[in-house]
Amino acid sequence: MSDAAVPIVASSATTARAAALDLTIATRESRLALWQAEHVRDRLQRLGHRVRLLGMTTRGDQILDRALSKVGGKGLFVKELEVALEEGRADLAVHSLKDVPMALPDGFRLACVMAREDPRDAWVSPHAADLADLPAGAVVGTSSLRRVVLLREAFQRLGRADVRIEPLRGNLDTRLRKLDEGQYHAIVLAAAGLRRLGLQDRIRRVFAPHEMLPAAGQGALGIEIRVERADVAEALAPLADWATWAAVTAERAVSRALGGSCSVPLAAHATWLEAAPAAAGDVRRLHIAAAWGEPEGAGPLLRAEAEAAVGDLAAAEAAGRSVAERLIVQGARVVAAG
């Protein structure tokens, strides 16, 4: 299912009409996931709704000894939450948008994308201020094939064939603990998660997008509901940020066109070239950059970019598809969704 369904856009009239609801938010139970759910809860409560949280443990949280690409992909983080929505135990689910599969199951949709935090990747290390400062034979940890390929390319440019890039699973606190225990010399994490938990002091440096191109949707929160819940969609409308929604729609379209699988290193990041649009219909220029690599690291990393005038989600999705097509022309393969 495409993300480009027309969202409900808040207006003063819409907000005034929206009846107070009793709402249950399904959420993973990691500290970061709970922060995100509590953030949405607090926003909804300020609008007059009554909100409680339903904490859940997903298979993605339970399987920590294997890469996501080997055990079912990002859907492992959302399936249990979707079951709670389907069974009526919850009314909405809050996700880190980068963890949401590119195709949602029938009966579900993204009802809201909130204003984006920092979309960039962060370098976290007690040993080195930057990649070049790592000691000989250093180990760098990451959970992402995208980051593996981009780091490998960066270390090749530095002539650092001695650095090993090793898998790193677990929630944010677990990853930091493994770093502090000495299992890694450095790790790469999403800057947004560190900032949301007040851990920005752990960041040694933030990578510019041209150095470490972010994942589609990174830094943004997406709220999923059942398609028939128009009342919940209306309640969520004041929380939506149009500029973020359009940008991540373009990013996710790149990934969806290439299969939307976490088993392939794929990055996609969109930025507004003019003042960000405040609402649908405000046409602005959007720049989309993407990178694609082979799962085993064979062959060069492919890159593509484009600019487009975007005033609605359909135009954003078309812009993303055009970038994906440029990657395909260069040799990128469409793979089965993970």
Secondary structure, 3 states (H helix, E strand, C coil): CCCCCCCCCCCHHHHHHCCCCEEEEEEECCHHHHHHHHHHHHHHHHCCCEEEEEEECCHHHHCCCCCHHHHCCHHHHCHHHHHHHHCCCCCEEEEEHHHCCCCCCCCEEEEEECCCCCCCEEEECCCCCCHHHCCCCCEEEECCHHHHHHHHHHHHHHCCCCCEEEECCCCHHHHHHHHHCCCCCEEEEEHHHHHHCCCHHHCCEECCCCCCCCCCCCCCEEEEEECCCHHHHHHHHHHCCHHHHHHHHHHHHHHHHCCCCCCCCEEEEEEECCCCCCCCCCCEEEEEEEEECCCCCCCCCEEEEEEEEECCHHHHHHHHHHHHHHHHHHCCCCCCCC
